[in-house]
Amino acid sequence: MTGATGPTDRSLLVIGGGIAGLSMGCYAQMNGYRSAVLEMRDKPGGVMTAWMRQGYTIDYCIHWLSGSKPGGSLYRLWEEIGLVRGVEFVDLPEQRPYGLDASFRDPSGNSIRLVQATAM
């Protein structure tokens, strides 16, 4: 590999293909290291993945989107590693003081209502 200062024999092995491991692999290569990421599962992403169950997509990584819009706390990281190229962020309604109660409709007319249960 050729780094910013020329060919390198520096290498880095990253254990775990979650967002931290994948980011580390990207940053290593951006700084002239050869890198490899080892992940025990069949696809990378760690907790930033989704899966199907009974016809529904369960998105485990939705909490990672917080702070991801331009100017947000995570946006710089996503931008540096190329994750947000061509991505448009859409602001959703703010959470209400007594819990979330919001409805969303996609272009096909499908809708979903999100309601946060309150403690009894």
Secondary structure in CASP SS format (residue, H / E / C, confidence):
PFRMAT SS
TARGET T0000
AUTHOR 0000-0000-0000
METHOD secondary structure of the structure
MODEL  1
M C 1.00
T E 1.00
G E 1.00
A C 1.00
T C 1.00
G E 1.00
P E 1.00
T C 1.00
D C 1.00
R C 1.00
S E 1.00
L E 1.00
L E 1.00
V E 1.00
I E 1.00
G C 1.00
G C 1.00
G E 1.00
I H 1.00
A H 1.00
G H 1.00
L H 1.00
S H 1.00
M H 1.00
G H 1.00
C H 1.00
Y H 1.00
A H 1.00
Q H 1.00
M H 1.00
N C 1.00
G C 1.00
Y C 1.00
R E 1.00
S E 1.00
A E 1.00
V E 1.00
L E 1.00
E C 1.00
M C 1.00
R C 1.00
D C 1.00
K C 1.00
P C 1.00
G E 1.00
G C 1.00
V C 1.00
M C 1.00
T C 1.00
A E 1.00
W E 1.00
M E 1.00
R E 1.00
Q C 1.00
G C 1.00
Y E 1.00
T E 1.00
I E 1.00
D E 1.00
Y C 1.00
C C 1.00
I H 1.00
H H 1.00
W H 1.00
L H 1.00
S C 1.00
G C 1.00
S C 1.00
K C 1.00
P C 1.00
G C 1.00
G C 1.00
S C 1.00
L C 1.00
Y H 1.00
R H 1.00
L H 1.00
W H 1.00
E H 1.00
E H 1.00
I C 1.00
G C 1.00
L C 1.00
V C 1.00
R C 1.00
G C 1.00
V C 1.00
E C 1.00
F C 1.00
V C 1.00
D C 1.00
L C 1.00
P C 1.00
E C 1.00
Q C 1.00
R E 1.00
P C 1.00
Y C 1.00
G E 1.00
L C 1.00
D E 1.00
A E 1.00
S E 1.00
F E 1.00
R E 1.00
D C 1.00
P C 1.00
S C 1.00
G C 1.00
N C 1.00
S E 1.00
I E 1.00
R E 1.00
L E 1.00
V E 1.00
Q C 1.00
A C 1.00
T C 1.00
A C 1.00
M C 1.00
END
